[in-house]
Amino acid sequence: MFADNWKISLRQVRRLLILDIFGLSSLMLPRILSSMTGADGVFCLLFGMAGAGGMLWLMQKNIRHVQGSYYQYMKDTVGPLMGDIFMVFYYLYFVTLCGFVLYQTTVLVLTWLLPEGSYFWVSVLLLFLAGYGTIRGIEGRARVYEIIFWFLGIPLLIMLAFAVQEVHTDYWAPLLYSGGGDLWNGSVNYWIFLLPLTAVLFLKPFCKNSEKIVSCGGVALIGVTILNAVIYLILLGVFGTNTMGVLRRPVITLMSMINLPGGFFTRQDVIMVSVWFFALFALMHTGVFQSTLILKELFHESGNRYSMCISLVLAFVAGMGFFANTFLTEVYEIYQKWIVLPGMAVILLVLLFAYHIRFRWKTEKEGGKEE
């Protein structure tokens, strides 16, 4: 089973969502935005947040009509066939997300922690841990990340506070210099990093006070956007647009440059890598959990062993593909931008429209019977 009592609190949901969307976005986005828009990247964060907020609004409109699971709601609203098609769409998103994050996490470990390690065995170990966490259930997973949440957050905030003194505010200029196309592309890129928030659609059966579950996504969205904006401005003020655009992981490079009082930690960059390691692992674990849950419901499986094994194998194959063929990362970006993002919006709109049509037809039919 996925949990002991199948319920986690709203506080735990918020922290899970914060970890899910913070790690990958803060690690990769600064380089992308600085190359596209320079100092205007801050506006891309705000516009991307607005887009994700609109999608959360659509989620809220749909979730309030969900009586059981999101899958059952889709089948009841648009029919079993379309419901299955929509579930396959979500499955492909979460399993490829898991593969991509597995690739990023493994490269992070090999670069900063185990330079002589094997990509194959590190990936296998990470997937084994994610699989074990999935078997233990969402309740156990939520408890673990609730414990480590502040152990990761407090050191990060302290390091950022020390980094502020290295900021050159003249690097923040010029503002409003980018073209509309660059701002749009930058905003869409940030919006894509926020798509893991769609996990809230499937968490209602596992959450206490489930009517407020989407508000957890809103809190996570605002909080992570503020943190990403602070990190972006610090990175921009320390490195400048040109340098930040060529650094592979500028935020970790920044961690290695900060001089702590007393000089107690000479390799604090390695210590701080744990922040992004656990955040990336949390997102990868979300990909395993969600893809397993979706496949379990599609197969009507009583347990989750077979669904989880299939998802783990596919995620491993995807991760190996990204590692062996770097052009696949560009294909994945295209897939996210032109298929996943509009597809998720269309599904939510279709479901909402179909529900209201069905509800109106049902109301008219019952009214006709009374007459």
Secondary structure, DSSP 8 states (H G I E B T S, - for coil): ---SSS-B-HHHHHHHHHHHHHHHHHHHHHHHHHHHHGGGHHHHHHHHHHHHHHHHHHHHHHHTT-SS-HHHHHHHHH-HHHHHHHHHHHHHHHHHHHHHHHHHHHHHHHHHT-TT--HHHHHHHHHHHHHHHHHH-HHHHHHHHHHHHHHHHHHHHHHHHHHGGG--GGGG---S-S-HHHHHHHHHHHHHHTGGGGGGGG-GGGBTTGGGHHHHHHHHHHHHHHHHHHHHHHHHHHHHHHHHTT-SSHHHHHHHH---GGG--S-HHHHHHHHHHHHHHHHHHHHHHHHHHHHHHHHT-SSSHHHHHHHHHHHHHHHHHHHH-THHHHHHHHHIIIIIHHHHHHHHHHHHHHHHHHHHHHHHHHHHHH-
